[in-house]
Amino acid sequence: MTPSLSLHVGRSARGLLAALFGLTLVLLLGLASLHPAQAQSTVDEAKATAEPAAAAAIRKSLGARLPKMPAIDEVRALPLAGGTSLYEVRVGQDIFYTDAQGRHLIQGQIIDLQSQRNLTEERTEQLSAVRFQDLPFEDAFTIRRGKGERQLAVFSDPECGYCRRLERELASLDNVTIHVFLYPVLGPQSTEKSQAVWCTASAQRGQVWLDWMLKGTPPATQANCSQRTLDTLARNLEFGRKHRIQGTPTMFFANDARAPGALSARQIEQLFANAATGK
């Protein structure tokens, strides 16, 4: 199993303090080594003109001090109590913080000790959120039980033991449609088995998958597996990287809720109930 890297906002005060003391001040000259060299583009300039003056000034300052820094996607003031001047700098999915002059750069987590909220974590989850309707369903196969009125999607690795445990729980559910995204992140065997499942005729993929996950019957290798299959798996991996799907299994529900790990059937039923009520 790929360990889940999700953190919980409601951590203890001790955990919050530990995370707070773990903040790392990144040396300005060292940031350039975190990313490949890339010049600021005219797109960045257009973004700067649409930003408040302070944010535009920070973008310009960082660009001058770090000419090899990748394109900055967003600069925004952090809503901190007490009038503290701190700005969030987003580069792709990575978040940094800086002062109003763009002189110091901080890499780490910002934690509100009064409310016990991890502001960095909340922002990261916001940026990596996935709307259920936007999932690339053409790159998944479907397992339907009963009427199939309730829907969920799961990113799963065929070599993941926790994914097998989840499949046993899912097998006890009724009136459900499950969209399975093959997500081979555990090594070459994961890729080989994922290719074998996806190369099977589309109508048979669900059964081949369940035979492997529930019965241990390995999928037969297909001799004529096309490049399209490899492209599908590559797209799933890229989608997962973009949206920080860092553990298998990871489920998504119709209300856009994300649930990592091998949950029990009872827990899944509760998430279905939440989705039905719009929670």
DARACOR-V342679 format. One line per field, one symbol per residue. ss: DSSP state (H for helix, E for strand, C for the rest). psi: psi as a letter, one per 30 degrees, with the letter a starting at -180 (. if undefined). A space follows every 50 residues. Layout:
ss = ???
psi = ???
This chain:
ss = CCCCCCCCCCCCHHHHHHHHHCCEEECHHHHHHHCCCCCCCHHHHHHHHH CCHHHHHHHHHHHHHCCCCCCCCEEEECCCHHHCCCEEEEECCEEEEECC CCCCEEECCCEECCCCEEHHHHHHHHHCCCCHHHCCHHHCEEEEECCCCE EEEEEECCCCHHHHHHHHHHCCCCCEEEEEEECCCCCHHHHHHHHHHHHC CHHHHHHHHHHHHHHCCCCCCCCCCCHHHHHHHHHHHHHHHHCCCCCCCE EEECCCCEEECCCCHHHHHHHHHHHHHCC
psi = kkkkgklkehlleeeeeeeefgkkjkkeffefffllkklklfeeeeeeff lleeeeeeeeeeeefifgklkkekkkkkiklggkjkkkjkjbfkkllllf fhekkkkakkkjfefhkjeeeeeeeeegkkkeffkiffgllkkkkbfgek klkkkkkfgjefeeeeeeeeffllhkkkjkjkijfgaeeeeeeeeeeffl keffeeeeeeeeeffgjkkkkkehklfeeeeeeeeeeeeeeeghjglklk lklfggkkjklilleeeeeeeeeeefgg.
